[in-house]
Amino acid sequence: MRTFLVIIQFLVCLTLIISVLLQPGKSAGLSGSIAGGAEQLFGKQKSKGYEALFAKVTTVSAVLFMVLSVVLVIVK
């Protein structure tokens, strides 16, 4: 049972690392601070597409990682 949980946690950990690394940055640097204000006000549609997918995958894998970590401590 413990070996199975460790394997699942390893796969979740890899998923979490990959999903975080593939997400685009939130800041646009100096040019974003000058010209990006209108973009934030009127908004870019980020509710669809790969950015939303990576955000959901990151959230789910982070929650799974935390739950599996606690379960593995309890199981010993």
Distance bins in CASP14 RR format, pairs under 12 A and 6 or more apart:
PFRMAT RR
TARGET T0000
AUTHOR 0000-0000-0000
RMODE 2
METHOD distances of the structure
MODEL  1
1 7 0 0 0 0 0 1 0 0 0 0 0
1 8 0 0 0 0 0 1 0 0 0 0 0
1 71 0 0 0 0 1 0 0 0 0 0 0
1 72 0 0 0 0 0 1 0 0 0 0 0
1 74 0 0 0 0 0 1 0 0 0 0 0
1 75 1 0 0 1 0 0 0 0 0 0 0
1 76 0 0 0 0 0 1 0 0 0 0 0
2 8 0 0 0 0 0 1 0 0 0 0 0
2 9 0 0 0 0 0 1 0 0 0 0 0
2 68 0 0 0 0 0 1 0 0 0 0 0
2 71 0 0 0 0 1 0 0 0 0 0 0
2 72 1 0 0 1 0 0 0 0 0 0 0
2 73 0 0 0 0 0 1 0 0 0 0 0
2 74 0 0 0 0 0 1 0 0 0 0 0
2 75 1 0 1 0 0 0 0 0 0 0 0
2 76 1 0 0 1 0 0 0 0 0 0 0
3 9 0 0 0 0 0 1 0 0 0 0 0
3 10 0 0 0 0 0 1 0 0 0 0 0
3 72 0 0 0 0 0 1 0 0 0 0 0
3 75 0 0 0 0 0 1 0 0 0 0 0
4 10 0 0 0 0 0 1 0 0 0 0 0
4 11 0 0 0 0 0 1 0 0 0 0 0
4 68 0 0 0 0 0 1 0 0 0 0 0
4 71 0 0 0 0 0 1 0 0 0 0 0
4 72 0 0 0 0 0 1 0 0 0 0 0
4 75 0 0 0 0 0 1 0 0 0 0 0
5 11 0 0 0 0 0 1 0 0 0 0 0
5 12 0 0 0 0 0 1 0 0 0 0 0
5 64 0 0 0 0 0 1 0 0 0 0 0
5 65 0 0 0 0 0 1 0 0 0 0 0
5 67 0 0 0 0 0 1 0 0 0 0 0
5 68 1 0 0 1 0 0 0 0 0 0 0
5 69 0 0 0 0 1 0 0 0 0 0 0
5 70 0 0 0 0 0 1 0 0 0 0 0
5 71 1 0 0 1 0 0 0 0 0 0 0
5 72 1 0 1 0 0 0 0 0 0 0 0
5 73 0 0 0 0 0 1 0 0 0 0 0
5 74 0 0 0 0 0 1 0 0 0 0 0
5 75 1 0 0 1 0 0 0 0 0 0 0
5 76 0 0 0 0 0 1 0 0 0 0 0
6 12 0 0 0 0 0 1 0 0 0 0 0
6 13 0 0 0 0 0 1 0 0 0 0 0
6 68 0 0 0 0 1 0 0 0 0 0 0
6 69 0 0 0 0 0 1 0 0 0 0 0
6 71 0 0 0 0 0 1 0 0 0 0 0
6 72 1 0 0 1 0 0 0 0 0 0 0
6 75 0 0 0 0 1 0 0 0 0 0 0
7 13 0 0 0 0 0 1 0 0 0 0 0
7 14 0 0 0 0 0 1 0 0 0 0 0
7 68 0 0 0 0 0 1 0 0 0 0 0
7 72 0 0 0 0 0 1 0 0 0 0 0
8 14 0 0 0 0 0 1 0 0 0 0 0
8 15 0 0 0 0 0 1 0 0 0 0 0
8 61 0 0 0 0 0 1 0 0 0 0 0
8 64 0 0 0 0 1 0 0 0 0 0 0
8 65 0 0 0 0 1 0 0 0 0 0 0
8 67 0 0 0 0 0 1 0 0 0 0 0
8 68 1 0 0 1 0 0 0 0 0 0 0
8 69 0 0 0 0 0 1 0 0 0 0 0
8 71 0 0 0 0 1 0 0 0 0 0 0
8 72 0 0 0 0 1 0 0 0 0 0 0
9 15 0 0 0 0 0 1 0 0 0 0 0
9 16 0 0 0 0 0 1 0 0 0 0 0
9 61 0 0 0 0 0 1 0 0 0 0 0
9 64 0 0 0 0 1 0 0 0 0 0 0
9 65 1 0 0 1 0 0 0 0 0 0 0
9 66 0 0 0 0 0 1 0 0 0 0 0
9 67 0 0 0 0 1 0 0 0 0 0 0
9 68 1 0 1 0 0 0 0 0 0 0 0
9 69 1 0 0 1 0 0 0 0 0 0 0
9 70 0 0 0 0 0 1 0 0 0 0 0
9 71 0 0 0 0 1 0 0 0 0 0 0
9 72 1 0 0 1 0 0 0 0 0 0 0
9 73 0 0 0 0 0 1 0 0 0 0 0
9 75 0 0 0 0 0 1 0 0 0 0 0
10 16 0 0 0 0 0 1 0 0 0 0 0
10 17 0 0 0 0 0 1 0 0 0 0 0
10 61 0 0 0 0 0 1 0 0 0 0 0
10 64 0 0 0 0 0 1 0 0 0 0 0
10 65 0 0 0 0 0 1 0 0 0 0 0
10 68 0 0 0 0 1 0 0 0 0 0 0
10 69 0 0 0 0 0 1 0 0 0 0 0
10 72 0 0 0 0 0 1 0 0 0 0 0
11 17 0 0 0 0 0 1 0 0 0 0 0
11 18 0 0 0 0 0 1 0 0 0 0 0
11 61 0 0 0 0 1 0 0 0 0 0 0
11 64 0 0 0 0 1 0 0 0 0 0 0
11 65 0 0 0 0 0 1 0 0 0 0 0
11 68 0 0 0 0 0 1 0 0 0 0 0
12 18 0 0 0 0 0 1 0 0 0 0 0
12 19 0 0 0 0 0 1 0 0 0 0 0
12 57 0 0 0 0 0 1 0 0 0 0 0
12 58 0 0 0 0 0 1 0 0 0 0 0
12 60 0 0 0 0 1 0 0 0 0 0 0
12 61 1 0 1 0 0 0 0 0 0 0 0
12 62 0 0 0 0 1 0 0 0 0 0 0
12 63 0 0 0 0 1 0 0 0 0 0 0
12 64 1 0 1 0 0 0 0 0 0 0 0
12 65 1 0 1 0 0 0 0 0 0 0 0
12 66 0 0 0 0 1 0 0 0 0 0 0
12 67 0 0 0 0 1 0 0 0 0 0 0
12 68 1 0 0 1 0 0 0 0 0 0 0
12 69 0 0 0 0 1 0 0 0 0 0 0
12 71 0 0 0 0 0 1 0 0 0 0 0
12 72 0 0 0 0 0 1 0 0 0 0 0
13 19 0 0 0 0 0 1 0 0 0 0 0
13 20 0 0 0 0 0 1 0 0 0 0 0
13 61 0 0 0 0 1 0 0 0 0 0 0
13 62 0 0 0 0 0 1 0 0 0 0 0
13 64 0 0 0 0 1 0 0 0 0 0 0
13 65 1 0 0 1 0 0 0 0 0 0 0
13 66 0 0 0 0 0 1 0 0 0 0 0
13 68 0 0 0 0 1 0 0 0 0 0 0
13 69 0 0 0 0 1 0 0 0 0 0 0
13 72 0 0 0 0 0 1 0 0 0 0 0
14 20 0 0 0 0 0 1 0 0 0 0 0
14 21 0 0 0 0 0 1 0 0 0 0 0
14 57 0 0 0 0 0 1 0 0 0 0 0
14 61 0 0 0 0 1 0 0 0 0 0 0
14 64 0 0 0 0 0 1 0 0 0 0 0
14 65 0 0 0 0 0 1 0 0 0 0 0
15 21 0 0 0 0 0 1 0 0 0 0 0
15 22 0 0 0 0 0 1 0 0 0 0 0
15 54 0 0 0 0 0 1 0 0 0 0 0
15 56 0 0 0 0 0 1 0 0 0 0 0
15 57 1 0 0 1 0 0 0 0 0 0 0
15 58 0 0 0 0 1 0 0 0 0 0 0
15 59 0 0 0 0 0 1 0 0 0 0 0
15 60 0 0 0 0 1 0 0 0 0 0 0
15 61 1 0 1 0 0 0 0 0 0 0 0
15 62 0 0 0 0 1 0 0 0 0 0 0
15 63 0 0 0 0 0 1 0 0 0 0 0
15 64 0 0 0 0 1 0 0 0 0 0 0
15 65 0 0 0 0 1 0 0 0 0 0 0
15 68 0 0 0 0 0 1 0 0 0 0 0
16 22 0 0 0 0 0 1 0 0 0 0 0
16 23 0 0 0 0 0 1 0 0 0 0 0
16 54 0 0 0 0 0 1 0 0 0 0 0
16 57 0 0 0 0 1 0 0 0 0 0 0
16 58 1 0 0 1 0 0 0 0 0 0 0
16 59 0 0 0 0 1 0 0 0 0 0 0
16 60 0 0 0 0 1 0 0 0 0 0 0
16 61 1 0 1 0 0 0 0 0 0 0 0
16 62 1 0 1 0 0 0 0 0 0 0 0
16 63 0 0 0 0 1 0 0 0 0 0 0
16 64 0 0 0 0 1 0 0 0 0 0 0
16 65 1 0 1 0 0 0 0 0 0 0 0
16 66 0 0 0 0 0 1 0 0 0 0 0
16 68 0 0 0 0 0 1 0 0 0 0 0
16 69 0 0 0 0 0 1 0 0 0 0 0
17 23 0 0 0 0 0 1 0 0 0 0 0
17 57 0 0 0 0 0 1 0 0 0 0 0
17 58 0 0 0 0 1 0 0 0 0 0 0
17 61 0 0 0 0 1 0 0 0 0 0 0
17 62 0 0 0 0 0 1 0 0 0 0 0
17 65 0 0 0 0 0 1 0 0 0 0 0
18 54 0 0 0 0 1 0 0 0 0 0 0
18 57 0 0 0 0 1 0 0 0 0 0 0
18 58 0 0 0 0 1 0 0 0 0 0 0
18 61 0 0 0 0 1 0 0 0 0 0 0
19 50 0 0 0 0 0 1 0 0 0 0 0
19 51 0 0 0 0 0 1 0 0 0 0 0
19 52 0 0 0 0 0 1 0 0 0 0 0
19 53 0 0 0 0 1 0 0 0 0 0 0
19 54 1 0 1 0 0 0 0 0 0 0 0
19 55 0 0 0 0 1 0 0 0 0 0 0
19 56 0 0 0 0 1 0 0 0 0 0 0
19 57 1 0 1 0 0 0 0 0 0 0 0
19 58 1 0 1 0 0 0 0 0 0 0 0
19 59 0 0 0 0 1 0 0 0 0 0 0
19 60 0 0 0 0 1 0 0 0 0 0 0
19 61 1 0 0 1 0 0 0 0 0 0 0
19 62 0 0 0 0 1 0 0 0 0 0 0
19 64 0 0 0 0 0 1 0 0 0 0 0
19 65 0 0 0 0 0 1 0 0 0 0 0
20 54 0 0 0 0 1 0 0 0 0 0 0
20 55 0 0 0 0 0 1 0 0 0 0 0
20 57 0 0 0 0 1 0 0 0 0 0 0
20 58 1 0 1 0 0 0 0 0 0 0 0
20 59 0 0 0 0 0 1 0 0 0 0 0
20 61 0 0 0 0 1 0 0 0 0 0 0
20 62 0 0 0 0 1 0 0 0 0 0 0
20 65 0 0 0 0 0 1 0 0 0 0 0
21 54 0 0 0 0 1 0 0 0 0 0 0
21 57 0 0 0 0 0 1 0 0 0 0 0
21 58 0 0 0 0 0 1 0 0 0 0 0
22 50 0 0 0 0 1 0 0 0 0 0 0
22 51 0 0 0 0 1 0 0 0 0 0 0
22 53 0 0 0 0 1 0 0 0 0 0 0
22 54 1 0 1 0 0 0 0 0 0 0 0
22 55 0 0 0 0 0 1 0 0 0 0 0
22 57 0 0 0 0 1 0 0 0 0 0 0
22 58 0 0 0 0 1 0 0 0 0 0 0
23 46 0 0 0 0 0 1 0 0 0 0 0
23 50 0 0 0 0 1 0 0 0 0 0 0
23 51 1 0 0 1 0 0 0 0 0 0 0
23 52 0 0 0 0 0 1 0 0 0 0 0
23 53 0 0 0 0 1 0 0 0 0 0 0
23 54 1 0 1 0 0 0 0 0 0 0 0
23 55 1 0 0 1 0 0 0 0 0 0 0
23 56 0 0 0 0 0 1 0 0 0 0 0
23 57 0 0 0 0 1 0 0 0 0 0 0
23 58 1 0 0 1 0 0 0 0 0 0 0
23 59 0 0 0 0 0 1 0 0 0 0 0
24 44 0 0 0 0 0 1 0 0 0 0 0
24 46 0 0 0 0 1 0 0 0 0 0 0
24 49 0 0 0 0 0 1 0 0 0 0 0
24 50 0 0 0 0 1 0 0 0 0 0 0
24 51 1 0 0 1 0 0 0 0 0 0 0
24 52 0 0 0 0 0 1 0 0 0 0 0
24 54 0 0 0 0 1 0 0 0 0 0 0
24 55 0 0 0 0 0 1 0 0 0 0 0
25 32 0 0 0 0 0 1 0 0 0 0 0
25 46 0 0 0 0 0 1 0 0 0 0 0
25 51 0 0 0 0 1 0 0 0 0 0 0
25 54 0 0 0 0 0 1 0 0 0 0 0
25 55 0 0 0 0 0 1 0 0 0 0 0
26 32 0 0 0 0 0 1 0 0 0 0 0
26 40 0 0 0 0 0 1 0 0 0 0 0
26 44 0 0 0 0 0 1 0 0 0 0 0
26 46 0 0 0 0 0 1 0 0 0 0 0
26 51 0 0 0 0 0 1 0 0 0 0 0
26 55 0 0 0 0 0 1 0 0 0 0 0
27 33 0 0 0 0 1 0 0 0 0 0 0
27 36 0 0 0 0 0 1 0 0 0 0 0
27 40 0 0 0 0 0 1 0 0 0 0 0
28 34 0 0 0 0 1 0 0 0 0 0 0
28 35 0 0 0 0 1 0 0 0 0 0 0
28 36 1 0 0 1 0 0 0 0 0 0 0
28 37 0 0 0 0 1 0 0 0 0 0 0
28 39 0 0 0 0 1 0 0 0 0 0 0
28 40 0 0 0 0 0 1 0 0 0 0 0
28 44 0 0 0 0 0 1 0 0 0 0 0
29 35 0 0 0 0 0 1 0 0 0 0 0
29 36 0 0 0 0 1 0 0 0 0 0 0
30 36 0 0 0 0 0 1 0 0 0 0 0
31 37 0 0 0 0 0 1 0 0 0 0 0
31 39 0 0 0 0 0 1 0 0 0 0 0
32 38 0 0 0 0 0 1 0 0 0 0 0
32 39 1 0 0 1 0 0 0 0 0 0 0
32 40 0 0 0 0 1 0 0 0 0 0 0
33 39 0 0 0 0 0 1 0 0 0 0 0
33 40 0 0 0 0 0 1 0 0 0 0 0
35 41 0 0 0 0 0 1 0 0 0 0 0
36 42 0 0 0 0 0 1 0 0 0 0 0
36 43 0 0 0 0 1 0 0 0 0 0 0
36 44 0 0 0 0 1 0 0 0 0 0 0
37 43 0 0 0 0 1 0 0 0 0 0 0
37 44 0 0 0 0 0 1 0 0 0 0 0
38 44 0 0 0 0 0 1 0 0 0 0 0
39 45 0 0 0 0 0 1 0 0 0 0 0
39 46 0 0 0 0 0 1 0 0 0 0 0
40 46 0 0 0 0 0 1 0 0 0 0 0
44 51 0 0 0 0 1 0 0 0 0 0 0
44 52 0 0 0 0 0 1 0 0 0 0 0
45 51 0 0 0 0 1 0 0 0 0 0 0
45 52 0 0 0 0 1 0 0 0 0 0 0
46 52 1 0 0 1 0 0 0 0 0 0 0
46 53 0 0 0 0 0 1 0 0 0 0 0
46 54 0 0 0 0 0 1 0 0 0 0 0
46 55 0 0 0 0 1 0 0 0 0 0 0
47 53 0 0 0 0 0 1 0 0 0 0 0
47 55 0 0 0 0 1 0 0 0 0 0 0
47 56 0 0 0 0 0 1 0 0 0 0 0
48 55 0 0 0 0 0 1 0 0 0 0 0
48 56 0 0 0 0 0 1 0 0 0 0 0
49 55 0 0 0 0 1 0 0 0 0 0 0
49 56 0 0 0 0 0 1 0 0 0 0 0
50 56 0 0 0 0 0 1 0 0 0 0 0
50 57 0 0 0 0 1 0 0 0 0 0 0
51 57 0 0 0 0 0 1 0 0 0 0 0
51 58 0 0 0 0 0 1 0 0 0 0 0
52 58 0 0 0 0 0 1 0 0 0 0 0
52 59 0 0 0 0 0 1 0 0 0 0 0
53 59 0 0 0 0 0 1 0 0 0 0 0
53 60 0 0 0 0 0 1 0 0 0 0 0
54 60 0 0 0 0 0 1 0 0 0 0 0
54 61 0 0 0 0 0 1 0 0 0 0 0
55 61 0 0 0 0 0 1 0 0 0 0 0
55 62 0 0 0 0 0 1 0 0 0 0 0
56 62 0 0 0 0 0 1 0 0 0 0 0
56 63 0 0 0 0 0 1 0 0 0 0 0
57 63 0 0 0 0 0 1 0 0 0 0 0
57 64 0 0 0 0 0 1 0 0 0 0 0
58 64 0 0 0 0 0 1 0 0 0 0 0
58 65 0 0 0 0 0 1 0 0 0 0 0
59 65 0 0 0 0 0 1 0 0 0 0 0
59 66 0 0 0 0 0 1 0 0 0 0 0
60 66 0 0 0 0 0 1 0 0 0 0 0
60 67 0 0 0 0 0 1 0 0 0 0 0
61 67 0 0 0 0 0 1 0 0 0 0 0
61 68 0 0 0 0 0 1 0 0 0 0 0
62 68 0 0 0 0 0 1 0 0 0 0 0
62 69 0 0 0 0 0 1 0 0 0 0 0
63 69 0 0 0 0 0 1 0 0 0 0 0
63 70 0 0 0 0 0 1 0 0 0 0 0
64 70 0 0 0 0 0 1 0 0 0 0 0
64 71 0 0 0 0 0 1 0 0 0 0 0
65 71 0 0 0 0 0 1 0 0 0 0 0
65 72 0 0 0 0 0 1 0 0 0 0 0
66 72 0 0 0 0 0 1 0 0 0 0 0
66 73 0 0 0 0 0 1 0 0 0 0 0
67 73 0 0 0 0 0 1 0 0 0 0 0
67 74 0 0 0 0 0 1 0 0 0 0 0
68 74 0 0 0 0 0 1 0 0 0 0 0
68 75 0 0 0 0 0 1 0 0 0 0 0
69 75 0 0 0 0 0 1 0 0 0 0 0
END
